[in-house]
Amino acid sequence: MQIDPSKLVEARLARSMSQEEAAIASDLSARTIQRIEAGHAASLESTKALLTIFGANIIHDPTVATPEALNSPWQSLASQIRRTSRLSASLGFDSLRILFAVTFIVIAVAKPLVPRQTGLFVRGEFYDLGLLKHPPAGSHEVLGYWIMPLMVVAAAAILVSIGRLRELVENQYAKGF
């Protein structure tokens, strides 16, 4: 996975950030930002830091630029994956957490309605959590009705963390890290 320098510059400018501001936000040096934007390879740590700030849109996608990819039978699948990854990047991490919270609430509500198909099922060293059409053969449900309060507490913790994390980041950014 490589960062595309032009996409990084574009993402940084779209947020009206200087290289120094991008360095502060990502906890990298300004020189590191300059090197990456000049086309030098980014380390794994630098890549993670920049992905956190700018999202997955800054990643270089070699399948777009290669002519053989355009003739590939997998091209439509690759374009679908790119669209999906761009959508998830634009929705952000909060949307993923909201999705988990809603899933946990659905599991909690479904337990009294379909108790044999809802829960945490264990089969050897495999675990299945959720509302299942058919629980795996040879598995047993381990939490019983205790899954309801556990899922509600987990969903509440996730939803509360969204606001607190956003506040923490905004406060730290306002202070200049």
ABEGO torsion letter per residue (X at the ends): XBBBAAAAAAAAAAAGBBAAAAAAAAGBBAAAAAAAAAGBBBBAAAAAAAAAAAEAAABBBAAAABAAAAABAAAAAAAAAAAAAAAAAAAEAAAAAAAAAAAAAAAAAAAAABAAABEBBBBEABBBBEBBABBBBGBBBAAEAAAAAAAAAAAAAAAAAAAAAAAAAAAAAAAGX
